């Protein structure tokens, strides 16, 4: 139904154009994206299998790593198959409700991933700064509460974004979304009505989840480094620092890409649209792709068990 000034009233279908300005080469861009996605799914699944079946890895650090791997698989899966449908098969239409659902899942999984990264930082903080109490603090019960807590926090905080779009924004200047997936601001910017409340709430959610988490992650690591550098033995300092460097790499790639994408999308009006969209896509694909590689290379226990799986399978084939 048409509204005033040729606007559309409550559209039932939206059109996702992919990467604006790069439509002619999207089919080629889809190839590295597909490779990264497959590597992310295979790598994270492998880590999940190793942690599940190896009893020696049923410790808090590895259980949290398994949570991260499961979240990475879910995060990349909720956007990439549909994105490849746009790039390769021109499947550009999506129902308005399906678009809102994708938006909710996407931002919820981002929030869950951030919460798991915070839990991993706190786990390292207790393990290094208060090792005698680590086992009693990070119990199985606490890990369950962390899993439920970070999931509910993200899902509940993101849900009002859907309500504000569905019931506040009635008229849209276009049904064409200049993006390759349904992202909050990309949908909100289509409306002709006042979107300040939607923008303010979106910023509130981002800073409540990501801002809160990154502050406490930073504080945890400042305290960890103070403790590590006070250790008397050089070997002990190196070992403690080595267990943290993997986590630091993962934190940096997630938050640096995330904040860069977030701020360019909102304040980088002079940056070409395709740069915004490519950054947004990479933000959701690079961490799930790199996390299993980083942990596989840097964590000896996981590396050894993965190599054992491949050696065993090779002997069985012979």
C-alpha positions in Angstrom: 0.0 0.0 0.0 1.3 3.5 -1.0 1.5 6.2 1.7 2.1 10.0 1.4 4.7 11.2 -1.1 4.9 7.8 -2.8 6.1 6.1 0.4 5.3 2.5 1.1 3.0 1.6 4.1 4.3 -1.4 6.1 6.0 -3.3 3.3 5.6 -7.0 3.3 8.8 -7.7 1.2 12.2 -6.0 1.3 14.9 -6.2 -1.4 18.5 -6.7 -0.4 20.9 -5.4 -3.1 24.1 -6.9 -1.6 27.1 -4.6 -1.8 26.1 -1.3 -3.4 28.5 -0.2 -6.1 30.0 -3.7 -6.5 27.0 -5.6 -7.9 28.9 -6.5 -11.0 31.6 -8.4 -9.1 29.5 -9.8 -6.2 29.7 -13.3 -7.7 33.5 -13.2 -7.3 33.4 -11.7 -3.9 31.1 -14.6 -2.8 33.9 -17.1 -3.5 36.3 -16.0 -0.7 33.3 -15.3 1.6 32.1 -18.9 1.0 35.6 -20.3 1.7 35.9 -18.3 4.9 32.4 -19.5 6.0 33.2 -23.2 5.3 36.5 -22.9 7.1 34.7 -21.3 10.0 32.1 -24.0 10.3 34.6 -26.9 9.9 37.2 -25.3 12.2 34.7 -24.5 15.0 32.9 -27.8 14.6 36.3 -29.6 15.0 37.1 -27.7 18.2 33.6 -28.5 19.6 34.1 -32.2 18.8 37.5 -32.3 20.4 36.3 -30.5 23.6 33.2 -32.7 23.9 35.0 -36.1 23.6 38.2 -35.3 25.3 37.7 -35.4 29.1 40.9 -33.6 29.9 39.5 -30.5 28.1 36.3 -30.3 30.3 37.8 -27.3 32.1 36.2 -23.8 32.2 38.6 -22.3 29.6 37.7 -25.0 27.0 34.0 -25.0 27.8 34.0 -21.2 27.3 35.9 -21.8 24.0 33.2 -24.3 23.0 30.5 -21.7 23.7 32.5 -19.2 21.5 32.8 -21.8 18.7 29.0 -22.6 18.8 28.2 -18.8 18.7 30.6 -18.3 15.8 28.9 -21.0 13.8 25.4 -19.5 14.5 26.5 -15.9 13.8 28.0 -16.7 10.4 25.2 -19.1 9.4 22.5 -16.6 10.1 23.8 -14.3 7.3 26.1 -16.0 4.9 23.9 -18.6 3.1 21.4 -15.9 2.3 24.2 -13.5 1.3 25.6 -16.1 -1.1 22.0 -16.4 -2.5 22.1 -12.7 -3.3 25.6 -12.8 -4.8 25.2 -16.0 -6.9 21.5 -16.6 -7.6 20.0 -13.1 -7.4 17.7 -14.1 -4.5 17.3 -10.6 -3.4 13.8 -10.6 -1.8 13.1 -11.3 1.9 9.8 -10.9 3.8 9.7 -8.0 6.3 9.2 -10.4 9.2 12.0 -12.7 8.1 14.3 -9.6 7.8 13.4 -8.6 11.4 14.0 -12.1 12.6 17.5 -12.2 10.9 18.3 -8.8 12.5 17.3 -10.0 16.0 19.3 -13.2 15.6 22.3 -11.4 14.2 22.6 -8.7 16.9 21.7 -11.3 19.6 24.6 -13.6 18.6 26.9 -10.6 18.4 25.9 -9.8 22.0 26.3 -13.4 23.1 29.8 -13.6 21.6 30.8 -10.4 23.4 29.5 -11.9 26.7 31.5 -15.1 26.2 34.7 -13.1 25.5 34.1 -11.2 28.7 33.7 -14.6 30.6 36.9 -15.9 29.0 38.8 -12.7 30.2 37.4 -13.2 33.7 38.4 -16.9 33.7 42.0 -15.9 32.8 41.9 -13.2 35.5 40.9 -15.6 38.2 43.3 -18.4 36.9 46.3 -16.0 37.0 45.5 -13.6 39.8 43.7 -16.0 42.2 44.7 -19.5 41.1 43.8 -21.3 44.3 40.2 -20.2 44.1 39.8 -20.8 40.4 38.2 -24.3 40.6 35.7 -23.2 43.3 34.7 -19.9 41.5 34.4 -21.2 37.9 32.3 -24.2 38.8 30.0 -26.1 36.3 27.1 -24.3 37.8 28.6 -20.8 37.2 29.4 -21.8 33.6 25.8 -22.7 33.1 24.7 -19.4 34.6 27.1 -17.5 32.3 25.8 -19.3 29.2 22.1 -18.6 30.1 22.9 -15.1 31.3 24.8 -13.8 28.2 22.1 -15.4 26.0 19.2 -13.8 27.8 21.0 -10.4 28.1 21.6 -10.2 24.4 18.2 -11.6 23.3 16.2 -9.3 25.7 18.1 -6.1 25.0 17.9 -6.5 21.2 14.2 -7.5 21.2 12.9 -3.9 21.7 14.7 -2.9 18.4 12.2 -5.2 16.6 9.2 -3.7 18.5 10.3 -0.1 17.8 10.6 -0.9 14.1 7.4 -2.9 13.8 5.1 -0.6 15.7 6.7 2.9 15.4 7.8 3.0 11.7 4.8 2.7 9.4 6.0 4.5 6.2 9.1 3.7 4.2 10.6 5.8 1.4 11.8 2.6 -0.3 11.8 -1.2 0.2 15.4 -1.5 -1.2 17.9 -2.2 1.6 21.4 -1.1 0.6 23.0 -4.0 2.4 23.7 -7.7 2.0 21.8 -8.7 5.2 19.2 -7.2 7.6 21.1 -4.9 9.9 19.3 -2.6 12.4 20.4 0.8 11.0 20.0 -0.3 7.4 16.3 -1.0 8.0 15.7 2.0 10.2 17.1 4.4 7.6 14.4 3.3 5.1 11.7 5.0 7.2 10.5 8.6 6.5 9.3 9.1 10.1 11.4 10.4 13.0 14.0 7.6 13.8 15.8 9.3 16.7 14.4 6.9 19.3 15.4 3.9 17.2 18.9 5.3 16.8 19.3 6.2 20.5 18.1 2.7 21.5 20.5 1.1 19.1 23.4 3.0 20.5 22.2 2.2 24.0 22.2 -1.6 23.3 25.7 -1.3 21.6 27.3 0.5 24.5 25.4 -1.5 27.2 26.7 -4.8 25.8 29.9 -4.1 23.8 30.9 -1.0 25.8 30.3 -2.7 29.2 32.2 -5.9 28.1 35.2 -4.2 26.7 35.7 -2.0 29.8 35.7 -5.1 32.1 37.9 -7.1 29.6 40.4 -4.2 29.6 40.4 -3.9 33.4 40.8 -7.7 33.7 43.9 -7.7 31.4 45.4 -4.7 33.1 45.2 -6.6 36.4 46.5 -9.8 34.7 49.6 -8.0 33.3 50.3 -6.4 36.6 50.2 -9.8 38.3 52.3 -11.5 35.5 55.1 -9.0 35.6 55.3 -9.4 39.4 56.0 -13.1 39.1 59.6 -13.8 40.2 60.5 -16.5 37.6 60.9 -15.6 34.0 59.6 -19.0 32.9 56.4 -18.5 34.9 55.9 -15.0 33.4 56.3 -16.4 29.9 53.9 -19.3 30.5 51.2 -17.0 32.0 51.6 -14.4 29.3 51.4 -17.1 26.6 48.1 -18.4 27.9 46.7 -14.9 27.5 48.1 -13.9 24.2 45.6 -16.1 22.3 42.6 -14.6 24.0 44.0 -11.1 23.4 44.3 -11.8 19.6 40.6 -13.0 19.6 39.4 -10.0 21.6 41.2 -7.5 19.4 40.0 -8.9 16.1 36.3 -9.0 17.3 36.2 -5.5 19.0 38.4 -3.6 16.6 36.5 -4.8 13.5 33.2 -4.3 15.4 33.8 -0.7 16.5 35.3 0.3 13.1 32.3 -1.1 11.3 29.9 0.4 13.9 31.3 4.0 13.7 31.8 4.1 9.9 28.2 2.9 9.5 26.9 5.8 11.7 29.3 8.6 11.3 31.4 7.9 8.1 29.1 9.7 5.6 32.1 10.5 3.3 33.1 6.8 3.1 31.7 5.0 0.0 28.8 2.6 0.8 30.6 -0.5 -0.4 33.3 0.1 2.2 30.7 0.2 4.9 29.1 -3.0 3.7 32.4 -4.9 3.1 33.5 -4.0 6.6 30.2 -5.1 8.1 30.5 -8.4 6.2 34.1 -9.0 7.3 33.3 -8.2 10.9 30.8 -11.1 10.9 33.0 -13.5 8.9 36.6 -12.9 10.0 36.4 -13.7 13.8 34.5 -17.0 13.2 37.1 -17.9 10.5 40.2 -16.9 12.5 39.2 -18.0 16.0 39.6 -21.8 15.4 42.9 -21.1 13.6 44.2 -18.9 16.4 43.2 -21.4 19.1 44.3 -24.4 17.1 47.8 -22.9 16.6 48.3 -21.3 20.0 46.7 -23.9 22.3 48.8 -27.0 22.6 46.1 -29.3 24.0 43.7 -28.6 21.2 46.5 -28.7 18.5 47.6 -32.1 19.8 44.1 -33.6 19.9 43.2 -32.3 16.4 46.5 -33.8 15.0 45.6 -37.1 16.8 42.2 -37.2 15.0 43.8 -36.7 11.6 46.6 -39.3 12.3 44.0 -41.8 13.4 41.8 -41.2 10.4 44.8 -41.6 8.1 45.7 -44.9 9.6 42.1 -46.1 9.3 42.1 -45.2 5.6 45.2 -47.3 5.1 
